[in-house]
Amino acid sequence: MAKFLGEYEVAIDAKGRFLLPSGFRKQMAEGDGEGFVVTRGIEQCVCIYPAAVWNVLFEKVNRLNDFKPNVRMFKRLFLNGATPVEMDTADRLLVPKQLQEYAGIKKDAVICSQGNKLELWDKDTYYRYMSDNAGKYSDLSEEVANDFGNPFENM
């Protein structure tokens, strides 16, 4: 499975394609380049999953209880619009128009790592989000680190 690190500025062309940065292509595990699934992110962005990662996540989401209204709503928001895409011969990925509109992406964008997936943001929205949340970093790190213990204790 992919383990992505980094963030890159990219440009979306008139057809909705962008060049997947070589830094991310080099980090892809064997078979990860065989396809991706793009869908709405939780925040105002587009998530890009390698197909193998998506397949595992899809099975988990698909097992959720459809008799709960919030589950149905989540599934609609998350799964509707999910689109399989493949890199073309120029290493570009297509972002469907409805997902570009959801994320407010017009031309300038930022693609960034989220572990085993990537996020694609409108450039201005991304930098504003990062700036607005920079002051929360310390508190978040303390809160989140409690979920898995001290990550630095055996270093």
C-alpha positions in Angstrom: 0.0 0.0 0.0 1.1 3.5 -0.7 2.6 5.7 2.0 2.6 9.3 0.6 4.6 12.2 2.0 4.7 15.8 0.7 2.7 18.5 -0.9 3.0 20.1 -4.4 1.3 22.9 -6.3 -0.2 21.7 -9.6 -2.3 23.3 -12.4 -5.6 21.9 -13.6 -5.9 22.2 -17.4 -9.1 23.1 -19.3 -10.1 19.4 -19.5 -9.8 18.9 -15.7 -6.4 17.1 -15.7 -3.3 17.6 -13.6 0.1 16.1 -13.7 0.7 13.7 -10.7 4.0 15.0 -9.3 6.9 12.7 -9.7 7.5 12.8 -6.0 4.2 11.0 -5.5 4.7 8.6 -8.4 8.0 7.5 -6.9 6.3 6.7 -3.6 3.6 4.5 -5.0 3.8 0.8 -4.2 3.9 -1.8 -6.9 0.5 -1.9 -8.5 -0.7 1.4 -7.1 -0.4 3.1 -10.5 -3.0 0.7 -11.9 -5.8 3.1 -11.1 -7.3 5.5 -8.6 -10.7 6.5 -7.2 -11.4 10.2 -6.8 -14.2 11.3 -4.5 -15.4 14.1 -2.2 -13.2 14.8 0.8 -14.5 15.4 4.3 -13.4 19.0 4.0 -13.7 21.0 0.8 -11.2 19.0 -1.2 -11.0 15.9 -3.5 -9.6 12.7 -2.1 -7.6 10.5 -4.4 -7.2 6.8 -3.4 -5.0 4.2 -5.0 -7.5 1.5 -6.2 -6.2 -1.0 -3.7 -6.7 1.4 -0.8 -10.2 2.3 -2.1 -11.2 -1.3 -2.4 -10.5 -2.0 1.3 -12.3 1.3 2.4 -15.3 0.6 0.1 -15.8 -2.8 1.7 -15.9 -1.2 5.2 -18.2 1.6 4.1 -20.5 -0.9 2.3 -20.9 -2.9 5.5 -22.3 0.0 7.5 -25.9 -0.3 8.6 -28.2 1.3 5.9 -31.1 1.4 8.4 -29.4 4.4 10.1 -30.2 7.7 8.4 -26.8 9.2 9.1 -25.1 6.1 7.5 -27.2 6.6 4.4 -26.4 10.3 4.3 -22.7 9.6 4.7 -22.7 6.9 2.0 -24.4 9.3 -0.4 -22.0 12.1 0.3 -18.9 9.9 0.2 -19.8 7.4 -2.5 -21.9 9.4 -4.9 -19.5 11.0 -7.3 -16.7 8.5 -6.6 -15.0 7.9 -9.9 -12.4 5.5 -11.1 -9.6 7.2 -13.0 -6.3 6.1 -14.5 -3.1 8.0 -15.2 -2.8 8.8 -18.9 0.4 8.3 -20.8 1.6 11.8 -19.7 1.1 10.9 -16.0 -2.0 13.1 -15.6 -5.2 12.3 -13.7 -8.6 13.6 -14.5 -10.8 15.3 -11.9 -14.5 15.1 -12.9 -16.1 18.5 -13.2 -18.6 18.0 -10.3 -15.7 17.2 -7.9 -13.8 20.3 -9.1 -16.9 22.3 -8.3 -17.3 20.7 -4.9 -13.7 21.6 -3.9 -13.8 25.0 -5.6 -10.9 24.1 -7.8 -10.5 26.2 -10.9 -6.8 26.2 -12.1 -4.3 26.4 -9.3 -4.4 23.6 -6.8 -2.3 21.8 -4.1 -2.0 18.1 -3.9 -0.9 16.8 -0.5 -0.4 13.5 1.3 -2.7 12.0 3.8 -0.9 8.7 4.4 -2.3 6.2 2.1 -4.3 8.7 0.0 -3.9 12.1 -1.5 -6.0 15.3 -1.2 -6.4 17.8 -4.0 -7.4 21.4 -2.8 -8.0 24.7 -4.5 -4.7 26.5 -3.8 -6.1 29.5 -2.0 -8.5 27.3 0.1 -5.7 25.0 1.1 -3.3 27.7 2.3 -6.1 29.5 4.1 -7.1 26.2 5.8 -3.5 25.6 6.9 -3.1 29.2 8.1 -6.4 29.2 10.0 -5.5 25.9 11.8 -1.8 26.5 12.4 -2.4 27.7 16.0 -4.3 24.4 16.8 -1.3 22.2 15.8 0.1 21.9 19.3 -3.2 21.0 21.0 -4.1 18.6 18.2 -0.8 16.8 18.4 -1.3 16.3 22.1 -4.8 15.1 21.7 -4.1 12.8 18.7 -0.8 11.4 20.1 -2.8 10.1 23.1 -4.6 7.7 20.6 -1.3 5.8 19.9 1.0 6.6 22.8 4.1 8.7 22.6 5.5 8.2 19.0 8.9 9.3 20.1 9.5 7.2 23.2 11.5 4.5 21.5 13.7 6.8 19.3 
